[in-house]
């Protein structure tokens, strides 16, 4: 991701203070602590406030600063307030270490973001992920409470706010996805209303006084409100459809509440190097036509696109991809009858889904096979169509539906334990050994949440910025080599995600922070939910093997 400068002008008027400026202004005022606040200081300039501690939606986890300085914190969700102009997440973080910890980017999305935008809101029924308001673009500095210059004292509760786009009135509960290892907070009620936080001071000297008040000694158990920066009218916001991938032996289905894309495997549709449909292909296309009839919006065109792998010449691959797309379109048109619109094209080898080389440089047949495909994409009839909890559509990554899960304070009983070695070597220390514990999975709206923890048992602390469970065939997620398998159908469910920019996806999984030796860290991944009758699944845990009979609660 892009790195942002620590010195930034926001909307031409608010300057983010650097350490040097803080020191200079402190020297001018002669203040080294709270001292006597001047008359023009805000009434609650970062001091102690009376905010209730009644919420039971809390969990402990590890958070780091720029991939170092790992520390244990408690995260408590205090509430989600939704109004016509914005949604406010109120969250309290508590330092559980014995020593003071830097704030900086501990709860942000990058090493230069010292806000709380690492928190996101998931509507698991509507299939939407909401990102916090930022400056200008998906990588901009976040609005709300910020931690630049803030030192988090042991046992002190720091109350923060994060600003999001407004939620639909139909949304009564959301899941809060947190950074660090506290993971997902399901079943958070959404309350109509608004909340006004103490504003961050505009004037540099007043802002220094706020910081000094926050950093002055507080006894454990004190609640300190962090001032917040209001998002301007033109702030960047993102509310994106969640896409879920289901992989079967003949096809892959990527679907959200807005559209469905089906990739039929060319190795089944055609003989090698040919563009004439096989007998099996006619059956697959007929099944696809029924799905289109049931779920597609007939007023909008269906896109059919052919793709090849990277073997052969680009010109030959382009021609073959076009011919294969035309063959599938002709068969679909015949099966659907009149009244449907199509666009047809070929992309050759230019848009691969998977890498065609393994990390060691050898050929990856599985990746090449994924890339050889013909895709057809159709807009869904309506968002409510995605909420169907039964029937054929429920097996195809429908991107929502079901009911929100209640908050789960603990993981439950361990289902299985395994030792394994990282399946994608990305660290200079050599093969990395891990211990895996798997817990019962559960449904949250239209998704299944796989819950597990991992402990580094290699004897060496690792780089938390590296991906130790990489997959060339399914690149991107933190646990790319993991999946959930429906034992009845063999369909594999992969990590759900949203697209936040060209070729940039945000995955619904819990990336681990800091690989301390032998310390288990909680992890999770959201996948499309299997049909409602499925009560146990097989967990494909990559290098740990396949774990059968994992219960679905």
Buried (B, 14 or more C-beta within 10 A) or exposed (E): EEEBEBEEEBEEEBBBBEEEBBEEBBEEEEBEEBEEBEEEBBEBBBBBEEBEEEBEBBBBBBBBBEBEEBBBBBBBBBBBBBBEEBBBBBBBBBBBBEEBBBBBBBBBBBBBBBBBBBBBBBBBBBBBBBBBBBBEEBBBBBBBBBBBBBBBBBBBBBBBBBBBBBBEEEBEBBBBBBBBBBBBBBBBEBEEEEBEBBBBBEEBBBBBBBBBBBBBEBEEEBBBBBBBBBBBEEBBBBBBBBBBBBBBEBBBBBBBBBBBBBBBBBBBBBEEEBBEBBEEBBEBBEBBBEBBEEBBBBEBBBBBBBBBBBEEEEEBBBBBBBBBBBBBBBBBBEBBEEEBEBEBEBBBBEEBBBBBEBBEEEEBEBBBBBBBBBBBBBBBBEBEBBBBBEEEBBBBBBBBBBBBBEBBEEBEEEBBEBEBBBBBBBBEEEEBBBBBBBBBBBBBBBBBBBBBBBBBBBEEEBBBEBBBBBBBBBBBBBBBBBBBBBBEBEBBBBBBBBBBEEEEBBBBBBBBBBBBEEBBBBBBBBBBBBBEEBEBBBBBBBBBEEBEEBBBE
